[in-house]
Amino acid sequence: MKVVKFGGSSIASATQFKKVHDIVLEDTDRHYVVPSAPGKRNKEDTKVTDLLILAYSHHNKDDFEEIYDRIKARYNGIITELGLDISLEEDFKEIKEEIKKQNSFDYTISRGEYLNGKVLANYLGFDFIDAADVIYIDKHGRYDEKKTDAALTKALSEHDYAVVPGFYGQLNDESGRIKAFSRGGSDVTGSIVAKCACADLYENWTDVSGFLIADPRIVKDPKPIATITYKELRELSYMGASVLHQNSIFPVRNEGIPILIKNTNSPEDAGTLIVESTCHKPDHVITGIAGKKDFMSIYVYKKHMSNEVGFIRKALSILEKYHISIEHIPSGIDSFNIVVEKKEIEESLYEILAHFKDELKPDKLTVQEDLALISTVGKNMSDKPGTSGKLFGALGKNNINIVMIAQGSDEINITVGVKKKDFTKTVQVIYDTFVGGNEE
């Protein structure tokens, strides 16, 4: 039994709806469908969710009616072209009134999925289950597992085939108000539905044929990843490889349900299978490469630091007061680096440095800006002697200065910090070394 989720680009138009229709009905094991709101039909187009946000912010302006008519036109165009026997006029009227009242921003941005779910259910001949009736979300955007699992499992048991719109649910209090996940949250909904349906497979259909070893904007025609573990995916997603919403992994992972990433526009492509563990032997030592720019490093040096109990803890306590998240802490006997995202710390940097000087009394305190972090991920790296040396040697050979090195305790990733200007070159060098024909 399968649960299938379709992203915004997969159901952006009547043409895309037809593709989804054929994919779903081609396999009777596909019982439950989770749609996003209509995405862009072309580069110049606007996503429906963005139009809803615009309508909300322009509720009292002259162009509100024009914006709202564009939203209606997207759905009515799909309905007309597909020849469906469904009207959304009552829904349009209610949504318009709610936007005018400014009662709930989350309600407004969730209506794209809600309306798309109703249209898709009608087109497939499936039942419609409103996510607001079965998914409970707290004020921080996390789903309430206990209440949701009970309500959703019961609802799914009463419908053999159904559409459950993604991205939103009900706020977990007595108000009954709509609460949305963060953008991309339809992936999370799909994962929750797969868990509660006890699915054998969660298919996530998008506009790419699975994960690639590297970013195609950096590396030309990177090779695809056939199979990846949840741990590897988590590492790559955290460092910017964004095919899936990173929180969508946990509900299905805990139940041992694999995820298959597929391309709606090329359904014949194999895609990428995400699993807890696998005996599959990859073609390369590494599984993938991902990275992000705009980090900053604070370097602290103090003689005999290792003899001072709690020295690093004091530094971390200072950052905690300013709600700064830490990426890495490479350390030596008498020094350590704290790597953070630049945008998180730049407003309070000088105050933090002053606290460091007062409380830590370092012999040396410096800041290095414009860093980039690149993670090389692969569950088989620890079994291949010399992988780290090969990586560092390749970067050195190409005149790339490594500012920082960090390796995860489970040895499935090696992260290097380089100057921002060397970001693209570093990714390309790593790819060429381990994938592009140079791997031994």
C-alpha positions, 0 to 999 in steps of 0.5 A: 500500500502506498501514500503519494505526495505531489509537489506544487509543480506537479499540480500547477495546471490542468496538464499536470493534473492529467499526469497525476491522474494517470500516475495515481490510477495506474497503480491501485496500491496508491490509496492516499494522495497528499497534494500541495497548492498549485506552483509555478507553471513557468518562470514568470508565474506566481505560486498560489500560496504567494498570491494568497499571501499577497491578497492577505497583505493587500486586503484593504488596498485597491488591487485586492480584487484583482489579486483574488480574481487571479487566485480564482482563475487558477482553479477555475481554469483547471476545473474547466479544462478538465471538464470537472463537475465541481464548483468552488464558489462557496469556498471562494466566498468564505475565503475572501471574507476571512482574508478581509477580516484578517482573522488568521494568516495560517488559514489564508496560506493553507487554502491553496492546498485545501482547494487543490485537494478538493479539485484533485479528489473530484478528478480522481474519484477519491474521497476528501479528508480535510487535514484540519479534522485529523492533523493537530499542530502545536504553536511551534509548528510541530504535529501532535503525534498522539492526537493526530495518529488517533484521529488520522488512523481512524479517518483513513480506516474509513476511506479506501481511497482519499485525498488529504491536502498537505501543509496544514492542520488544526491548532492543538488547543480549544480554538480549532483554528487552522495552523500551518507547517513551515513552507514545504510542509506538505512533505510532512503531511505526506509522511504523517499520512504514510505513518498512520496508513501503515504504508509500505512505501511513501512516494514523493513526486516532484519535478526532479528525478530524485537526489543528485550527488551534487548541485547541478548548478555547480557540477554539470550533469551530476550523477543521481543517487539510487539509494540513500540512508536516512542518516545520509539524507539528514546530513545532506538536507541540513547542508542545503540539499533541499528536495525534501522538507527535512522534518518529513523524514521522522514520522516514516523513519520511526516506522521503517517506511521507505521514501521514494522520490519520483519525477512527475514529468518523467515517471519512468525514471528510477528516482531515489529510494530513502531507507533506514539501512541498506546492503546496496553497494554504491558505485562511489565511496561518497553518497553526496556533496552539499554545502552552504555559504555565509558562515563566520568563525570565532577563534579563541586561544588561551594558554593552558586552556585545557587545565581550565574546567568549563572553559568552552562551556562558558563560551557556549553559555554566552552564545546561548544568552543571545540565542545563537545556534552553533554549527561546529566547534573544532578544538585543539589543546589551547584553542577552539573555533566556534562556527555560526551562521553569519546572519544569526550573529552579525547584529550582536557580534561585538557585544558577544566578543566583549563578553568573551573578553571579559569572561574568558580573558583569551590571549587571542580572539579573532573573527573570520568572515565569509566562510563556506561549509561543504559536507562530503557524506557517505556511509561507506567512507569509514570503511575505505582507508585514506578517504580523508587524506584523498579529500584533503590532498585533492583540495590542497592540489587545487590550491584550496585553503582549508580553514576548518575540518570537522567529522561526525562521530558516526563517520558518515560525513567530513565537513570542511570550511573554506573561503566563500570565494572557493565554494564552487571550486571546492564542490567541483573538486570533491565531485571530480575526485570521488565521482568524476572518473578519478576515483580509484 
